[in-house]
Structures are given as C-alpha cells and as structure tokens.
C-alpha cells in the first residue's frame, strides 16, 4: 500500500508552494494525485514526477557529467 501525503508535504518535498501544486492540478500538470473526499493527497515518493521532469541543462553538462568532470 502506498503512503499518501498532503499537498503541503508534497510542496515541501518538491521545493514549491501549495498554490503551485493547486495550479498544476487545475491545468492537468504536476505529480499524480488522488482526491479522498475533499482532501487531495500525493504518493509520498513523487519519484515518477521527479524522473519525468529531470532535465540536463546543456549538451556540454551532459558530456562533462559522463566524463565525471564536474
């Protein structure tokens, strides 16, 4: 069974605000969430969202990262 957390807790884990998460929900963006009665909850791991949204800043950074030159 997955552990669910509040919007406040999810925002803290992602380094954003509750308002941003609310905005993302209304636009169909952001991490997956469930509604239980009037409460919105997120999977505590949030890993799928983080993995989908991880970006490499440039090709050079990617090359340097692969070489271990950072």
N, C-alpha and C positions, 0 to 999 in steps of 0.2 A: 504494500500500500504506500502511495506517495504521501509525503508530508506537504501540507499546503500552508502558505504564509499569507499575511495581509499585504495590501497594497503598500502600506508604509514600510514594511520589512523588505518587500521586493525593491522598492525605490532605493532604499539604503544600500542593498546589495549591488544594485546596478549603478549607483552613484548619480541618481537622477531624483526628480521630485515626484510626489504622488500626482500632481497635476499633469506632468508629462505622461505618466502611465495612463491616466484617465483620457488624455488627448489621443494617445496611441490607440487605446481601445476603441474610441469613437470613430477612428479612421481605419480600423482593421489592421493596425500595425502592432509592433511590440511583441512581448512574450505571450505565450498561450496562457489563458486564464479561464477560470470557471466561476459561475455565479451560484452561490448557495443561499437561497432566499434573497436577502438584499445585500449580502456580503460578497465581495469579489475576492478571489483567492488565486494565488500563483503557486506552481510547483516550486518547492524550496530550491531545487537545483538550478533552475534557469539556464542550464547548460546548452540546450538546443538553441535558445535565442542568442546566447553569447557566441557560440560557434558560428551561427549563420551571419553574425554581424561583425566578426573579427576581420579587420582589414589591414593589409600591409601598406604602409604609406607610399612606397615607391618601388620601382624595379630595383634601384640601387640598394635600398634597405633589404630587399629580399635576397639579393646576391650577397651582401655583407652578412646577413643572418646565416645563410647557408655556409659561408666560409668561417663563421664564428668570429668575425672581425668587429663586432660591435664593441 
